[in-house]
Amino acid sequence: MTANTRRQLFCLWCGPVAIVLFGFGFVALAGWLPPPMPGDVEQVAAVYGRNVDGIRAGLLLTCLAGGLFGPWIAAISVVLKRIEGSDCPLANTQLGLGMLTLVVFTYVPMIMQTAA
C-alpha cells in the first residue's frame, strides 16, 4: 500500500467518523432532537437553561466533526477526477460546493454556541 493510498483511505474514513461524531454531539450531548419550536420562547429558554454544558460540549464536538468533512469531500473529488480525466469540471464543482458545506457544519454550531 503506497503512502498516497493510505492518505486517501484516511480521508475516506473521515466521513463516517464525522457523521458519528456529529450525531453524537448534536443529538446525544446537545439534545437537539427534537428541536424546540422557534416561536415558543419559553420552550427555547427552558432547553438552553436545563442543559447549557451539554449543549456547549455537543456543539463543540459538532464543529470539530464538521471539519472532518473536508478531507472526506476531497477524497471523493480525487476519485471523481480520476473518473472524468484531465478535463474535470464536475469534480471541481463537487469540491467547491462540498467545501461550502463546511460553512454550514461549522458556522451554524458556532452561532448556536453563542446563544448558549
All heavy atoms as an XYZ file, in Angstrom:
860
protein
N       0.851     -1.173      0.000
C       0.000      0.000      0.000
C       0.899      1.239      0.000
O       1.739      1.404      0.869
C      -0.907     -0.018      1.228
C      -1.890      1.106      1.262
S      -2.988      1.126      2.703
C      -3.947     -0.338      2.448
N       0.678      2.106     -0.958
C       1.502      3.307     -1.072
C       1.041      4.366     -0.068
O      -0.047      4.282      0.504
C       1.409      3.885     -2.498
O       0.078      4.328     -2.722
C       1.796      2.850     -3.534
N       1.908      5.352      0.104
C       1.576      6.441      1.029
C       0.361      7.216      0.538
O      -0.470      7.656      1.341
C       2.776      7.369      1.189
N       0.238      7.376     -0.780
C      -0.904      8.093     -1.325
C      -2.209      7.335     -1.057
O      -3.228      7.936     -0.721
C      -0.714      8.318     -2.827
C      -1.757      9.242     -3.401
O      -2.227     10.156     -2.730
N      -2.131      9.006     -4.638
N      -2.167      6.024     -1.183
C      -3.354      5.213     -0.903
C      -3.743      5.317      0.567
O      -4.928      5.422      0.897
C      -3.093      3.741     -1.289
O      -2.693      3.693     -2.657
C      -4.333      2.897     -1.097
N      -2.748      5.291      1.450
C      -3.036      5.422      2.891
C      -3.664      6.769      3.207
O      -4.607      6.857      3.990
C      -1.759      5.223      3.714
C      -1.372      3.778      3.908
C      -0.290      3.666      4.955
N       0.914      4.370      4.529
C       1.986      3.783      4.000
N       2.004      2.493      3.833
N       3.033      4.492      3.640
N      -3.146      7.818      2.592
C      -3.722      9.154      2.823
C      -5.159      9.221      2.321
O      -6.026      9.804      2.969
C      -2.878     10.230      2.151
C      -1.608     10.566      2.896
C      -0.966     11.811      2.332
N      -0.566     11.643      0.947
C       0.657     11.319      0.539
N       1.605     11.125      1.423
N       0.933     11.204     -0.741
N      -5.422      8.641      1.167
C      -6.778      8.667      0.632
C      -7.723      7.839      1.492
O      -8.877      8.235      1.699
C      -6.787      8.168     -0.810
C      -6.211      9.185     -1.768
C      -6.296      8.741     -3.205
O      -7.116      7.899     -3.557
N      -5.452      9.304     -4.053
N      -7.250      6.714      2.010
C      -8.091      5.918      2.914
C      -8.368      6.671      4.211
O      -9.473      6.615      4.748
C      -7.432      4.570      3.208
C      -7.558      3.531      2.101
C      -6.743      2.295      2.443
C      -9.009      3.163      1.874
N      -7.356      7.378      4.712
C      -7.568      8.197      5.910
C      -8.646      9.244      5.650
O      -9.567      9.424      6.452
C      -6.263      8.871      6.340
C      -6.446      9.881      7.428
C      -6.612      9.477      8.740
C      -6.476     11.235      7.135
C      -6.805     10.404      9.746
C      -6.664     12.172      8.141
C      -6.824     11.754      9.445
N      -8.524      9.923      4.504
C      -9.515     10.947      4.155
C     -10.895     10.326      3.971
O     -11.902     10.915      4.354
C      -9.095     11.681      2.887
S      -7.664     12.750      3.104
N     -10.936      9.140      3.391
C     -12.216      8.469      3.181
C     -12.883      8.108      4.501
O     -14.090      8.266      4.664
C     -12.005      7.216      2.331
C     -13.253      6.445      1.953
C     -14.122      7.299      1.037
C     -12.887      5.152      1.276
N     -12.102      7.665      5.487
C     -12.674      7.284      6.782
C     -13.047      8.494      7.639
O     -13.763      8.355      8.637
C     -11.721      6.367      7.545
C     -11.869      4.959      7.100
C     -11.035      4.260      6.279
C     -12.950      4.078      7.421
N     -11.539      3.007      6.074
C     -12.702      2.869      6.756
C     -14.097      4.204      8.183
C     -13.563      1.785      6.846
C     -14.955      3.126      8.273
C     -14.684      1.935      7.611
N     -12.591      9.677      7.260
C     -13.005     10.881      7.989
C     -14.511     11.101      7.875
O     -15.135     11.634      8.798
C     -12.261     12.109      7.459
S     -10.571     12.241      8.033
N     -15.112     10.699      6.763
C     -16.546     10.890      6.561
C     -17.401     10.144      7.564
O     -18.216     10.756      8.268
N     -17.261      8.808      7.677
C     -18.070      8.091      8.667
C     -17.792      8.527     10.103
O     -18.715      8.614     10.906
C     -17.681      6.620      8.452
C     -17.176      6.558      7.063
C     -16.558      7.892      6.783
N     -16.533      8.832     10.405
C     -16.204      9.307     11.756
C     -16.897     10.643     12.015
O     -17.453     10.872     13.094
C     -14.670      9.426     11.938
C     -14.319     10.140     13.227
C     -14.023      8.051     11.891
N     -16.898     11.528     11.015
C     -17.557     12.824     11.161
C     -19.054     12.668     11.372
O     -19.645     13.360     12.207
C     -17.291     13.684      9.924
N     -19.673     11.742     10.656
C     -21.116     11.541     10.791
C     -21.454     11.044     12.196
O     -22.403     11.521     12.829
C     -21.623     10.567      9.710
C     -21.538     11.246      8.343
C     -23.049     10.118      9.989
C     -21.743     10.319      7.173
N     -20.657     10.105     12.708
C     -20.906      9.573     14.056
C     -20.690     10.656     15.111
O     -21.517     10.835     16.012
C     -20.005      8.346     14.323
C     -20.043      7.947     15.783
C     -20.428      7.181     13.448
N     -19.579     11.407     15.006
C     -19.314     12.471     15.986
C     -20.370     13.571     15.910
O     -20.795     14.100     16.939
C     -17.922     13.064     15.762
C     -16.740     12.185     16.121
C     -15.431     12.889     15.774
C     -16.772     11.811     17.590
N     -20.775     13.917     14.695
C     -21.798     14.943     14.524
C     -23.103     14.502     15.176
O     -23.728     15.265     15.916
C     -22.015     15.222     13.031
C     -22.896     16.403     12.761
C     -22.348     17.660     12.622
C     -24.268     16.263     12.640
C     -23.148     18.760     12.382
C     -25.079     17.351     12.389
C     -24.515     18.605     12.260
N     -23.504     13.277     14.920
C     -24.743     12.767     15.511
C     -24.670     12.687     17.019
O     -25.616     13.061     17.720
N     -23.537     12.207     17.540
C     -23.386     12.108     18.988
C     -23.414     13.481     19.640
O     -24.093     13.692     20.650
C     -22.082     11.374     19.345
C     -21.879     11.213     20.812
C     -22.636     10.305     21.535
C     -20.929     11.966     21.483
C     -22.455     10.160     22.904
C     -20.743     11.827     22.835
C     -21.495     10.920     23.553
N     -22.696     14.437     19.043
C     -22.654     15.774     19.622
C     -23.986     16.496     19.523
O     -24.436     17.130     20.482
N     -24.626     16.394     18.370
C     -25.849     17.152     18.136
C     -27.061     16.547     18.831
O     -27.904     17.261     19.345
C     -26.104     17.243     16.619
C     -26.992     18.372     16.217
C     -26.527     19.668     16.219
C     -28.298     18.143     15.824
C     -27.342     20.718     15.842
C     -29.121     19.187     15.441
C     -28.638     20.475     15.452
N     -27.135     15.214     18.847
C     -28.319     14.557     19.401
C     -28.107     14.156     20.856
O     -28.894     14.518     21.730
C     -28.722     13.332     18.544
C     -29.892     12.605     19.158
C     -29.050     13.766     17.126
N     -27.045     13.412     21.131
C     -26.861     12.853     22.473
C     -26.427     13.912     23.492
O     -27.008     14.004     24.575
C     -25.848     11.711     22.431
N     -25.406     14.692     23.167
C     -24.909     15.677     24.135
C     -25.754     16.942     24.176
O     -26.152     17.405     25.246
C     -23.451     16.035     23.827
C     -22.416     14.967     24.129
C     -21.026     15.448     23.727
C     -22.428     14.602     25.603
N     -25.997     17.528     23.003
C     -26.729     18.797     22.977
C     -28.234     18.599     23.130
O     -28.935     19.498     23.583
C     -26.440     19.543     21.671
N     -28.739     17.449     22.756
C     -30.164     17.181     22.897
C     -31.036     17.969     21.944
O     -32.133     18.391     22.295
N     -30.584     18.147     20.707
C     -31.326     18.957     19.751
C     -32.305     18.157     18.909
O     -32.736     18.617     17.857
C     -30.366     19.705     18.826
C     -29.731     20.865     19.479
C     -28.416     21.017     19.749
C     -30.366     22.043     19.964
N     -28.193     22.209     20.374
C     -29.381     22.866     20.520
C     -31.683     22.488     20.004
C     -29.662     24.087     21.084
C     -31.960     23.712     20.568
C     -30.958     24.496     21.094
N     -32.645     16.956     19.332
C     -33.640     16.176     18.607
C     -34.696     15.728     19.588
O     -34.377     14.982     20.512
C     -32.986     14.974     17.927
C     -33.787     14.345     16.812
C     -33.941     15.309     15.660
C     -33.099     13.091     16.315
N     -35.903     16.122     19.501
C     -36.496     17.050     18.542
C     -36.144     18.495     18.910
O     -35.970     18.817     20.089
C     -37.996     16.812     18.705
C     -38.158     16.378     20.110
C     -36.899     15.604     20.442
N     -36.039     19.348     17.907
C     -35.698     20.746     18.191
C     -36.870     21.477     18.836
O     -38.027     21.123     18.614
C     -35.390     21.322     16.804
C     -36.146     20.461     15.864
C     -36.176     19.092     16.481
N     -36.571     22.497     19.627
C     -37.665     23.282     20.209
C     -38.352     24.111     19.132
O     -37.750     24.475     18.130
C     -36.959     24.176     21.232
C     -35.554     24.264     20.763
C     -35.259     22.970     20.060
N     -39.610     24.408     19.350
C     -40.353     25.243     18.409
C     -39.798     26.673     18.471
O     -39.681     27.241     19.557
C     -41.836     25.248     18.761
C     -42.505     23.883     18.640
S     -42.458     23.236     16.975
C     -43.513     24.395     16.148
N     -39.457     27.267     17.338
C     -38.839     28.583     17.361
C     -39.754     29.687     17.877
O     -39.278     30.671     18.424
C     -38.448     28.833     15.903
C     -39.254     27.891     15.101
C     -39.578     26.734     15.990
N     -41.049     29.545     17.728
C     -41.970     30.579     18.188
C     -42.258     30.523     19.675
O     -42.742     31.490     20.257
N     -41.948     29.410     20.305
C     -42.214     29.234     21.737
C     -40.972     29.630     22.534
O     -40.082     28.832     22.788
C     -42.594     27.779     22.012
C     -43.119     27.579     23.418
O     -43.195     28.568     24.177
O     -43.448     26.425     23.744
N     -40.918     30.891     22.925
C     -39.738     31.441     23.586
C     -39.468     30.741     24.918
O     -38.315     30.478     25.260
C     -39.910     32.966     23.793
C     -38.728     33.557     24.528
C     -40.130     33.653     22.469
N     -40.505     30.410     25.651
C     -40.321     29.744     26.939
C     -39.703     28.364     26.759
O     -38.842     27.959     27.550
C     -41.654     29.608     27.684
C     -42.216     30.919     28.200
C     -42.986     31.680     27.112
O     -43.420     31.066     26.132
O     -43.113     32.908     27.265
N     -40.118     27.643     25.722
C     -39.559     26.319     25.482
C     -38.083     26.413     25.085
O     -37.260     25.626     25.554
C     -40.345     25.590     24.385
C     -39.854     24.167     24.152
C     -40.561     23.487     22.991
O     -41.273     24.122     22.234
N     -40.343     22.192     22.868
N     -37.733     27.364     24.247
C     -36.342     27.550     23.844
C     -35.494     27.923     25.049
O     -34.400     27.389     25.255
C     -36.223     28.622     22.737
C     -34.776     28.941     22.441
C     -36.940     28.160     21.476
N     -35.980     28.834     25.877
C     -35.258     29.225     27.080
C     -35.097     28.050     28.035
O     -34.045     27.890     28.674
C     -35.972     30.375     27.771
N     -36.120     27.203     28.135
C     -36.032     26.039     29.014
C     -34.996     25.038     28.515
O     -34.252     24.459     29.304
C     -37.399     25.367     29.128
N     -34.936     24.839     27.210
C     -33.944     23.916     26.640
C     -32.536     24.412     26.932
O     -31.670     23.655     27.361
C     -34.172     23.744     25.123
C     -32.989     23.036     24.471
C     -35.448     22.983     24.857
N     -32.290     25.693     26.700
C     -30.972     26.255     26.983
C     -30.687     26.283     28.480
O     -29.560     26.096     28.904
C     -30.840     27.666     26.406
C     -30.440     27.687     24.952
C     -31.380     27.881     23.963
C     -29.118     27.517     24.579
C     -31.019     27.909     22.625
C     -28.739     27.544     23.260
C     -29.688     27.737     22.285
O     -29.333     27.766     20.963
N     -31.695     26.528     29.284
C     -31.490     26.652     30.723
C     -31.149     25.354     31.429
O     -30.355     25.333     32.356
N     -31.715     24.248     30.991
C     -31.507     22.992     31.718
C     -30.296     22.200     31.243
O     -29.885     21.256     31.906
C     -32.759     22.131     31.648
C     -33.058     21.531     30.315
C     -34.225     20.553     30.382
N     -34.563     20.094     29.051
C     -35.574     20.524     28.324
N     -36.381     21.445     28.811
N     -35.789     20.053     27.117
N     -29.715     22.552     30.079
C     -28.628     21.724     29.544
C     -27.540     22.577     28.891
O     -27.062     22.251     27.818
C     -29.209     20.727     28.528
C     -28.195     19.692     28.095
O     -27.204     19.466     28.766
N     -28.446     19.072     26.969
N     -27.115     23.651     29.542
C     -26.154     24.564     28.922
C     -24.824     23.870     28.667
O     -24.259     23.977     27.573
C     -25.957     25.818     29.805
C     -24.865     26.705     29.245
C     -27.243     26.588     29.905
N     -24.298     23.152     29.653
C     -23.000     22.498     29.467
C     -23.065     21.401     28.408
O     -22.144     21.240     27.617
C     -22.499     21.920     30.791
C     -22.146     23.009     31.796
O     -21.810     24.130     31.356
O     -22.202     22.735     33.012
N     -24.147     20.645     28.383
C     -24.310     19.616     27.360
C     -24.423     20.211     25.972
O     -23.864     19.669     25.010
N     -25.132     21.320     25.865
C     -25.264     21.999     24.572
C     -23.913     22.509     24.115
O     -23.520     22.315     22.957
C     -26.292     23.148     24.656
C     -27.702     22.575     24.803
C     -26.209     24.047     23.431
C     -28.759     23.617     25.073
N     -23.166     23.125     25.001
C     -21.847     23.642     24.628
C     -20.893     22.526     24.214
O     -20.192     22.640     23.205
C     -21.256     24.441     25.781
C     -21.954     25.755     25.992
C     -21.370     26.520     27.136
N     -22.065     27.781     27.307
C     -22.048     28.485     28.412
N     -21.356     28.068     29.458
N     -22.704     29.623     28.484
N     -20.852     21.437     24.976
C     -19.973     20.312     24.640
C     -20.405     19.659     23.330
O     -19.567     19.331     22.479
C     -19.972     19.292     25.774
N     -21.704     19.468     23.167
C     -22.198     18.841     21.954
C     -21.943     19.674     20.718
O     -21.569     19.151     19.661
N     -22.117     20.988     20.816
C     -21.891     21.848     19.666
C     -20.405     21.994     19.362
O     -20.020     22.139     18.201
C     -22.548     23.203     19.877
C     -24.076     23.163     19.887
C     -24.655     24.530     20.227
C     -24.617     22.672     18.557
N     -19.554     21.933     20.373
C     -18.112     21.934     20.130
C     -17.717     20.669     19.372
O     -16.955     20.724     18.401
C     -17.343     22.026     21.444
C     -15.823     21.982     21.320
C     -15.327     23.189     20.552
C     -15.186     21.901     22.689
N     -18.243     19.527     19.794
C     -17.978     18.272     19.095
C     -18.534     18.318     17.674
O     -17.917     17.811     16.733
C     -18.580     17.103     19.873
C     -18.244     15.704     19.372
C     -16.747     15.456     19.433
C     -18.975     14.674     20.196
N     -19.671     18.951     17.504
C     -20.275     19.098     16.181
C     -19.386     19.942     15.272
O     -19.207     19.615     14.096
C     -21.667     19.725     16.300
O     -22.474     18.884     17.128
C     -22.333     19.889     14.964
N     -18.818     21.021     15.791
C     -17.901     21.857     15.000
C     -16.657     21.072     14.593
O     -16.206     21.162     13.452
C     -17.484     23.090     15.788
S     -18.721     24.363     15.897
N     -16.108     20.311     15.521
C     -14.923     19.512     15.204
C     -15.253     18.448     14.163
O     -14.452     18.183     13.260
C     -14.372     18.871     16.470
C     -13.820     19.836     17.516
C     -13.424     19.093     18.778
C     -12.649     20.612     16.959
N     -16.417     17.843     14.286
C     -16.835     16.837     13.305
C     -17.049     17.474     11.941
O     -16.747     16.856     10.910
C     -18.118     16.149     13.769
N     -17.543     18.693     11.920
C     -17.747     19.383     10.647
C     -16.449     19.575      9.892
O     -16.416     19.506      8.660
N     -15.353     19.778     10.608
C     -14.050     19.912      9.967
C     -13.571     18.633      9.307
O     -12.778     18.668      8.360
N     -14.033     17.495      9.800
C     -13.637     16.215      9.210
C     -14.318     15.955      7.868
O     -13.906     15.061      7.129
C     -13.957     15.065     10.169
C     -13.094     14.981     11.412
C     -13.593     13.868     12.318
C     -11.645     14.772     11.061
N     -15.342     16.715      7.544
C     -15.983     16.544      6.250
C     -15.089     17.021      5.109
O     -15.219     16.563      3.976
C     -17.327     17.287      6.200
C     -18.432     16.570      6.892
C     -18.977     17.072      8.061
C     -18.928     15.387      6.395
C     -20.000     16.418      8.719
C     -19.956     14.708      7.036
C     -20.491     15.227      8.200
N     -14.159     17.940      5.378
C     -13.251     18.455      4.347
C     -12.399     17.380      3.691
O     -12.392     17.255      2.457
N     -11.649     16.583      4.466
C     -10.863     15.516      3.842
C     -11.724     14.488      3.109
O     -11.332     13.956      2.071
C     -10.137     14.864      5.023
C     -10.132     15.876      6.092
C     -11.355     16.713      5.889
N     -12.898     14.212      3.645
C     -13.794     13.245      3.003
C     -14.245     13.758      1.635
O     -14.226     13.030      0.642
C     -14.986     13.002      3.919
C     -15.929     11.946      3.465
C     -15.627     10.720      2.971
C     -17.356     12.027      3.493
N     -16.784     10.032      2.705
C     -17.863     10.803      3.008
C     -18.254     12.998      3.898
C     -19.209     10.531      2.908
C     -19.603     12.726      3.802
C     -20.068     11.508      3.313
N     -14.625     15.022      1.577
C     -15.050     15.624      0.319
C     -13.889     15.663     -0.664
O     -14.056     15.404     -1.861
C     -15.622     17.032      0.578
C     -16.938     16.916      1.358
C     -15.829     17.799     -0.716
C     -17.404     18.210      1.977
N     -12.680     15.961     -0.172
C     -11.509     15.985     -1.043
C     -11.219     14.600     -1.615
O     -10.868     14.472     -2.800
C     -10.306     16.508     -0.271
N     -11.355     13.551     -0.811
C     -11.127     12.188     -1.307
C     -12.134     11.819     -2.382
O     -11.779     11.200     -3.397
C     -11.200     11.194     -0.149
N     -13.380     12.207     -2.198
C     -14.400     11.932     -3.220
C     -14.066     12.687     -4.502
O     -14.196     12.150     -5.606
C     -15.798     12.309     -2.697
C     -16.198     11.384     -1.547
C     -16.830     12.256     -3.820
C     -17.448     11.805     -0.823
N     -13.585     13.919     -4.386
C     -13.239     14.708     -5.568
C     -12.059     14.101     -6.322
O     -12.021     14.148     -7.556
C     -12.903     16.144     -5.161
O     -14.043     16.772     -4.635
N     -11.094     13.536     -5.594
C      -9.960     12.886     -6.251
C     -10.429     11.702     -7.089
O     -10.000     11.512     -8.231
C      -8.906     12.446     -5.200
C      -7.888     11.494     -5.794
C      -8.217     13.659     -4.615
N     -11.332     10.914     -6.543
C     -11.860      9.767     -7.292
C     -12.656     10.243     -8.503
O     -12.531      9.690     -9.600
C     -12.712      8.872     -6.367
C     -13.398      7.778     -7.163
C     -11.854      8.275     -5.269
N     -13.467     11.274     -8.327
C     -14.225     11.814     -9.467
C     -13.299     12.355    -10.544
O     -13.575     12.213    -11.743
C     -15.174     12.917     -9.000
C     -16.425     12.472     -8.268
C     -17.195     13.679     -7.766
C     -17.295     11.641     -9.176
N     -12.184     12.959    -10.128
C     -11.231     13.485    -11.101
C     -10.597     12.354    -11.902
O     -10.377     12.479    -13.105
C     -10.155     14.302    -10.390
C      -9.251     15.043    -11.325
C      -8.336     15.981    -10.583
C      -7.519     16.784    -11.565
N      -6.721     17.793    -10.916
N     -10.318     11.228    -11.240
C      -9.792     10.066    -11.946
C     -10.803      9.534    -12.960
O     -10.442      9.113    -14.049
C      -9.440      8.956    -10.960
C      -8.008      8.945    -10.601
C      -7.675      7.683     -9.833
N      -7.190      8.118     -8.542
C      -7.500      7.581     -7.390
N      -8.307      6.555     -7.332
N      -7.004      8.046     -6.284
N     -12.076      9.551    -12.583
C     -13.119      9.052    -13.480
C     -13.286      9.981    -14.680
O     -13.387      9.532    -15.819
C     -14.453      8.905    -12.716
C     -14.346      7.796    -11.672
C     -15.608      8.641    -13.671
C     -15.524      7.747    -10.705
N     -13.284     11.298    -14.434
C     -13.529     12.268    -15.504
C     -12.326     12.476    -16.415
O     -12.477     12.833    -17.569
C     -13.899     13.630    -14.906
C     -15.347     13.784    -14.575
C     -15.664     15.218    -14.231
O     -15.371     15.632    -13.106
O     -16.219     15.896    -15.109
N     -11.136     12.313    -15.894
C      -9.945     12.576    -16.693
C      -9.408     13.976    -16.427
O      -9.745     14.622    -15.438
N      -8.559     14.442    -17.340
C      -7.891     15.730    -17.118
C      -8.850     16.911    -17.169
O      -8.642     17.916    -16.500
C      -6.771     15.916    -18.130
O      -7.319     15.921    -19.438
N      -9.875     16.824    -17.993
C     -10.883     17.884    -18.068
C     -12.012     17.502    -17.113
O     -12.862     16.685    -17.442
C     -11.389     18.011    -19.506
C     -12.225     19.252    -19.707
O     -12.086     20.188    -18.894
O     -13.013     19.284    -20.661
N     -12.010     18.103    -15.919
C     -12.895     17.606    -14.852
C     -13.736     18.710    -14.212
O     -13.554     19.033    -13.044
C     -12.074     16.892    -13.799
S     -10.710     17.886    -13.165
N     -14.673     19.297    -14.935
C     -15.483     20.355    -14.333
C     -16.398     19.851    -13.219
O     -16.648     20.561    -12.255
C     -16.286     20.914    -15.504
C     -16.351     19.804    -16.486
C     -15.057     19.055    -16.332
N     -16.888     18.628    -13.343
C     -17.791     18.121    -12.306
C     -17.050     17.836    -10.997
O     -17.581     18.095     -9.917
C     -18.518     16.875    -12.801
C     -19.461     17.095    -13.981
C     -20.078     15.776    -14.419
C     -20.525     18.098    -13.637
N     -15.827     17.316    -11.091
C     -15.049     17.067     -9.879
C     -14.709     18.382     -9.183
O     -14.775     18.482     -7.955
C     -13.773     16.296    -10.211
N     -14.370     19.394     -9.971
C     -14.068     20.703     -9.374
C     -15.305     21.338     -8.763
O     -15.235     21.969     -7.706
C     -13.456     21.635    -10.422
C     -12.083     21.173    -10.858
O     -11.371     20.501    -10.112
N     -11.704     21.514    -12.075
N     -16.447     21.168     -9.424
C     -17.700     21.692     -8.874
C     -18.038     20.992     -7.567
O     -18.430     21.626     -6.588
C     -18.844     21.504     -9.884
O     -18.490     22.173    -11.090
C     -20.148     22.046     -9.355
N     -17.868     19.667     -7.553
C     -18.142     18.900     -6.334
C     -17.231     19.340     -5.201
O     -17.675     19.500     -4.064
C     -17.979     17.401     -6.608
C     -18.512     16.505     -5.519
C     -17.514     16.222     -4.423
O     -16.323     16.301     -4.613
N     -18.026     15.893     -3.258
N     -15.957     19.566     -5.486
C     -15.025     20.008     -4.453
C     -15.403     21.391     -3.928
O     -15.454     21.610     -2.707
C     -13.598     20.024     -5.002
C     -12.517     20.476     -4.037
C     -12.420     19.523     -2.853
C     -11.183     20.577     -4.752
N     -15.712     22.311     -4.826
C     -16.064     23.664     -4.388
C     -17.341     23.713     -3.571
O     -17.383     24.317     -2.493
N     -18.375     23.057     -4.063
C     -19.642     23.071     -3.338
C     -19.561     22.238     -2.056
O     -20.197     22.570     -1.056
C     -20.771     22.566     -4.228
C     -21.116     23.472     -5.410
C     -22.168     22.830     -6.298
C     -21.576     24.823     -4.929
N     -18.768     21.188     -2.099
C     -18.569     20.392     -0.882
C     -17.883     21.195      0.211
O     -18.222     21.076      1.390
N     -16.931     22.022     -0.162
C     -16.249     22.843      0.836
C     -17.182     23.922      1.393
O     -17.033     24.345      2.534
C     -14.987     23.478      0.241
C     -13.884     22.489     -0.019
S     -13.402     21.614      1.488
C     -12.876     20.062      0.834
N     -18.151     24.352      0.597
C     -19.133     25.298      1.121
C     -19.998     24.680      2.213
O     -20.487     25.387      3.096
C     -20.017     25.832     -0.005
C     -19.387     26.875     -0.908
C     -20.326     27.235     -2.047
C     -19.012     28.111     -0.125
N     -20.187     23.371      2.158
C     -20.962     22.727      3.222
C     -20.243     22.801      4.561
O     -20.892     22.733      5.608
C     -21.265     21.255      2.902
O     -20.043     20.530      2.806
C     -22.060     21.115      1.637
N     -18.919     22.956      4.528
C     -18.185     23.120      5.788
C     -18.636     24.372      6.531
O     -18.609     24.411      7.756
C     -16.681     23.173      5.535
C     -16.053     21.879      5.051
C     -14.580     22.093      4.746
C     -16.229     20.781      6.063
N     -19.043     25.379      5.764
C     -19.551     26.594      6.395
C     -20.793     26.263      7.219
O     -20.935     26.705      8.361
C     -19.863     27.664      5.323
C     -20.543     28.865      5.934
C     -18.590     28.065      4.602
N     -21.675     25.456      6.645
C     -22.902     25.087      7.355
C     -22.580     24.259      8.590
O     -23.117     24.492      9.675
C     -23.854     24.316      6.418
C     -25.052     23.785      7.171
C     -24.287     25.204      5.274
N     -21.671     23.294      8.432
C     -21.382     22.379      9.529
C     -20.459     22.960     10.594
O     -20.247     22.331     11.621
C     -20.783     21.076      8.994
C     -21.797     20.178      8.370
C     -21.778     19.924      7.017
C     -22.789     19.594      9.131
C     -22.715     19.101      6.431
C     -23.741     18.771      8.568
C     -23.700     18.526      7.212
N     -19.891     24.146     10.359
C     -19.061     24.765     11.394
C     -19.655     26.080     11.909
O     -19.680     26.297     13.114
C     -17.630     25.008     10.890
O     -17.670     25.762      9.675
C     -16.912     23.705     10.650
N     -20.141     26.941     11.023
C     -20.637     28.239     11.478
C     -21.983     28.167     12.193
O     -22.207     28.894     13.151
C     -20.721     29.241     10.322
C     -19.376     29.760      9.893
C     -19.049     29.872      8.559
C     -18.422     30.131     10.832
C     -17.812     30.338      8.167
C     -17.193     30.597     10.447
C     -16.886     30.701      9.119
O     -15.663     31.156      8.737
N     -22.869     27.310     11.740
C     -24.171     27.201     12.407
C     -24.008     26.735     13.859
O     -24.582     27.344     14.770
C     -25.135     26.304     11.604
C     -26.381     26.017     12.389
C     -25.469     26.952     10.272
N     -23.213     25.690     14.134
C     -22.994     25.346     15.555
C     -22.288     26.463     16.335
O     -22.538     26.629     17.527
C     -22.128     24.088     15.497
C     -22.422     23.481     14.194
C     -22.670     24.630     13.268
N     -21.437     27.245     15.669
C     -20.791     28.371     16.368
C     -21.820     29.424     16.771
O     -21.755     29.982     17.871
C     -19.728     29.012     15.481
C     -18.471     28.242     15.346
S     -17.314     29.162     14.341
C     -16.241     27.870     13.818
N     -22.777     29.684     15.905
C     -23.838     30.632     16.225
C     -24.681     30.095     17.380
O     -25.053     30.834     18.303
C     -24.691     30.926     14.981
C     -23.858     31.684     13.949
C     -25.941     31.702     15.334
C     -24.482     31.766     12.585
N     -24.967     28.799     17.337
C     -25.741     28.194     18.424
C     -24.948     28.204     19.736
O     -25.522     28.335     20.818
C     -26.150     26.769     18.038
C     -27.129     26.738     16.856
S     -27.356     25.110     16.173
C     -28.416     24.382     17.400
N     -23.610     28.067     19.635
C     -22.753     28.165     20.828
C     -22.876     29.557     21.446
O     -22.922     29.690     22.669
C     -21.287     27.926     20.444
C     -20.892     26.509     20.306
C     -20.449     25.920     21.638
O     -20.706     26.463     22.706
N     -19.789     24.800     21.555
N     -22.898     30.554     20.594
C     -23.027     31.919     21.099
C     -24.340     32.108     21.858
O     -24.378     32.765     22.892
C     -22.952     32.913     19.918
O     -21.728     32.706     19.222
C     -23.024     34.346     20.404
N     -25.405     31.484     21.365
C     -26.682     31.591     22.042
C     -26.651     30.865     23.403
O     -27.310     31.290     24.344
C     -27.789     30.988     21.177
N     -25.865     29.803     23.484
C     -25.788     29.061     24.760
C     -24.955     29.845     25.754
O     -25.106     29.729     26.936
C     -25.173     27.695     24.524
